[in-house]
Amino acid sequence: MHPRRIAVLGGGPGGLYAARLLKLARPACDVVVHEQDDPDTTFGFGVGLAAGTQRRLEAADPDTLRDIVTAGSRHDMTMRVGGRTARVRSDRLVGVARTELLAILQRHAEKAGVRLDFGSRRTAEALDADVVVAADGVGSATREAGDFGGSVEVGRGLFLWCGAEFTLPDAVFAPVTTPHGTFVTHAYPYSGGRSTFLVETDERTWRAAVFDATTDATPPDATDTASLRYLEGVFAAELGGRPLIGNRTRWQRFRTVRCARWSAGRVVLLGDAAHTAHFSIGSGTKLAMEDAIALAEALAEEDGAAAAFARYEAVRRPAVERLQELARRSRLWWESFPARTGLPVEQLMVAYMTRAGNVPLDRFAVTAPDVVAAALGQFAGQDPVPPPPDVVGWVLDRPLRGGGLDLPSRVVPPGDPALTVVDDVVDDPWSAEGDAVVAAARRHRAAGSAGFRVVGPADRAATLTRLDLAERLRGEVGGTVVVEGPAALRADLAAGLLSGRADLVTWTEGAA
Ligand SMILES: Cc1cc2nc3c(=O)[nH]c(=O)nc-3n(C[C@H](O)[C@H](O)[C@H](O)COP(=O)(O)OP(=O)(O)OC[C@H]3O[C@@H](n4cnc5c(N)ncnc54)[C@H](O)[C@@H]3O)c2cc1C
């Protein structure tokens, strides 16, 4: 039986978009959104929507997408280190104010016939409906109270989400090293003459700058103005001397939410309530809105809520988990970012793009030939090299001379006895387990080891993690670092070489 009354808990992007699509699919159904805040109260600043997301929104609801794109502003992506800038053109990356996005989604929901109920906090249990869509955000009380098998993993790094009242010409990633440690901003323009400034740092820097104390002194729902004033000094060059603005802005650690089940009885979770993915891949709003598309389709096509919820989860879970894994790698990369600020900006941009294994090197060479040309030159110790068609082969074929080595290419046979074998399987090279591997490696170096051969399982996830561990060994212990992997993953291994994660690679024997 099809539901006749649907209640949506939460008027964020996921809830509002789901409500509109559900109402469009079943006009006879009564759809209500319950949002605790007023229509124009929101947290945060701008959100970015990439080309792939826009294509999916276009297919589901072209009217809404048109208004979002009109309200947004397009920008390129840049990285700025040590006075040098690397730029990647992006034709369809749009930044839009969260307030504006919500206003558009509210308008379109009402136009479709959805009722909007603002200003009261509700519980899923008390809502009178056949189906309750719980889109109540990362802190979802529905998830906490229900039988969803929810878990929350808290990140090591700290971030602060603030803004500025001027339009940056492009999105920019810029690290700044202070006497307290390194802060990095991910900043991007959005509509209405404003820009988002997201600032990240590590725990040691955060404590050294006494932000643990300013955080304690900031009441809940207030802004940590002491941190904003300090960061205005740190990022004075990016801000052009202008102030940072806050909106319930305080230091936080990212919370990755996962759930064993996304539905229980008549209640189904959607968006941040069901899952989150680290903000550095800019996907929270995308995931919530793509969930809404899949849920509306499932409820329109299946007979009965239970079948629809099962279909929704079967469709969405693989895509969500894939993104969560990319986001996990991206989070680890940003949490360890200060270790890389010595790389030239173009090589750092390649490292950034390939950090999670999502952007193949040959594709990036087509998107940003100038950046890759400079990075190839930096890697090979020569002038910029326009990326050849087989850029992966080119990287692997570079000779390595110096430091007692004279090798014709970056691929070496296995089994050099001068190298210590590192075969520890660690999921997170920057964890306490990673610290133990580094400590053992230091002892081997002190005892005369020439370096390390990092070996392990031939699957892709393990190979990418080995590259991360190798990068840490290279930076903190030194010596020659060789990473083993299957020849089938030569593109990942070449990206690792170009990004400074390894000196050499060797093929896994017997792997395809
Ligand atoms: C620092 C940072 C940067 C980000 N940058 C980006 C980005 O660039 N691009 C991007 O796509 N995403 C970004 N995100 C993520 C994005 O903000 C969220 O993922 C997205 O808003 C999720 O949408 P949602 O509808 O699931 O939940 P939310 O937007 O959190 O909405 C939940 C709503 O439910 C309401 N609510 C909660 N409980 C109740 C209740 N009991 N009764 C009534 N109402 C209730 C809340 O008031 C809220 O309005 C970022 C997040 C962070 C933290």
The ligand as a Tripos MOL2 file, in Angstrom:
@<TRIPOS>MOLECULE
LIG
   53    58     1     0     0
SMALL
NO_CHARGES

@<TRIPOS>ATOM
      1 C1         32.4750   22.6300    7.9190 C.3       1 LIG1
      2 C2         31.5100   22.0380    6.9650 C.ar      1 LIG1
      3 C3         31.5890   22.3750    5.6270 C.ar      1 LIG1
      4 C4         30.7080   21.8300    4.7240 C.ar      1 LIG1
      5 N1         30.8420   22.1380    3.4100 N.ar      1 LIG1
      6 C5         30.0330   21.5570    2.5140 C.ar      1 LIG1
      7 C6         30.1690   21.7850    1.1220 C.ar      1 LIG1
      8 O1         31.0310   22.5340    0.6730 O.2       1 LIG1
      9 N2         29.3540   21.1560    0.2680 N.ar      1 LIG1
     10 C7         28.3930   20.3050    0.7270 C.ar      1 LIG1
     11 O2         27.6800   19.7520   -0.0890 O.2       1 LIG1
     12 N3         28.2070   20.0870    2.0470 N.ar      1 LIG1
     13 C8         29.0130   20.6750    2.9470 C.ar      1 LIG1
     14 N4         28.8510   20.4290    4.2830 N.ar      1 LIG1
     15 C9         27.8690   19.4700    4.7370 C.3       1 LIG1
     16 C10        26.4590   19.9780    4.7400 C.3       1 LIG1
     17 O3         26.3100   21.1300    5.5020 O.3       1 LIG1
     18 C11        25.5400   18.8730    5.2750 C.3       1 LIG1
     19 O4         26.0410   17.6280    4.9050 O.3       1 LIG1
     20 C12        24.1520   19.0210    4.7220 C.3       1 LIG1
     21 O5         23.6030   20.2080    5.1940 O.3       1 LIG1
     22 C13        23.2750   17.8240    5.1210 C.3       1 LIG1
     23 O6         21.9440   18.0720    4.8510 O.3       1 LIG1
     24 P1         20.7940   17.4200    5.7350 P.3       1 LIG1
     25 O7         19.5190   17.9100    5.1460 O.co2     1 LIG1
     26 O8         21.0070   15.9730    5.8480 O.co2     1 LIG1
     27 O9         20.9960   17.9640    7.2090 O.3       1 LIG1
     28 P2         21.0760   19.4500    7.7710 P.3       1 LIG1
     29 O10        21.4200   20.4300    6.7250 O.co2     1 LIG1
     30 O11        21.9150   19.4030    8.9830 O.co2     1 LIG1
     31 O12        19.5700   19.7580    8.1980 O.3       1 LIG1
     32 C14        18.9570   19.1590    9.3150 C.3       1 LIG1
     33 C15        17.7970   20.0520    9.7470 C.3       1 LIG1
     34 O13        17.0140   19.3740   10.7100 O.3       1 LIG1
     35 C16        16.5820   20.2930   11.6830 C.3       1 LIG1
     36 N5         16.2500   19.5150   12.8740 N.ar      1 LIG1
     37 C17        17.0970   18.7230   13.5940 C.ar      1 LIG1
     38 N6         16.4260   18.1220   14.5980 N.ar      1 LIG1
     39 C18        15.1390   18.5340   14.5030 C.ar      1 LIG1
     40 C19        13.9550   18.2540   15.2710 C.ar      1 LIG1
     41 N7         13.9880   17.4240   16.3070 N.pl3     1 LIG1
     42 N8         12.8040   18.8530   14.9080 N.ar      1 LIG1
     43 C20        12.7500   19.6980   13.8480 C.ar      1 LIG1
     44 N9         13.8390   19.9980   13.0940 N.ar      1 LIG1
     45 C21        15.0180   19.4220   13.4190 C.ar      1 LIG1
     46 C22        17.7580   21.2190   11.8450 C.3       1 LIG1
     47 O14        17.3820   22.4660   12.3950 O.3       1 LIG1
     48 C23        18.2530   21.3410   10.3910 C.3       1 LIG1
     49 O15        17.6480   22.4280    9.7330 O.3       1 LIG1
     50 C24        29.7020   20.9580    5.1920 C.ar      1 LIG1
     51 C25        29.5840   20.6500    6.5500 C.ar      1 LIG1
     52 C26        30.4970   21.1610    7.4400 C.ar      1 LIG1
     53 C27        30.3690   20.7940    8.8950 C.3       1 LIG1
@<TRIPOS>BOND
     1     1     2 1
     2     2     3 ar
     3     2    52 ar
     4     3     4 ar
     5     4     5 ar
     6     4    50 ar
     7     5     6 ar
     8     6     7 ar
     9     6    13 1
    10     7     8 2
    11     7     9 ar
    12     9    10 ar
    13    10    11 2
    14    10    12 ar
    15    12    13 ar
    16    13    14 ar
    17    14    15 1
    18    14    50 ar
    19    15    16 1
    20    16    17 1
    21    16    18 1
    22    18    19 1
    23    18    20 1
    24    20    21 1
    25    20    22 1
    26    22    23 1
    27    23    24 1
    28    24    25 2
    29    24    26 1
    30    24    27 1
    31    27    28 1
    32    28    29 2
    33    28    30 1
    34    28    31 1
    35    31    32 1
    36    32    33 1
    37    33    34 1
    38    33    48 1
    39    34    35 1
    40    35    36 1
    41    35    46 1
    42    36    37 ar
    43    36    45 ar
    44    37    38 ar
    45    38    39 ar
    46    39    40 ar
    47    39    45 ar
    48    40    41 1
    49    40    42 ar
    50    42    43 ar
    51    43    44 ar
    52    44    45 ar
    53    46    47 1
    54    46    48 1
    55    48    49 1
    56    50    51 ar
    57    51    52 ar
    58    52    53 1
@<TRIPOS>SUBSTRUCTURE
     1 LIG1         1 GROUP 0 **** ****
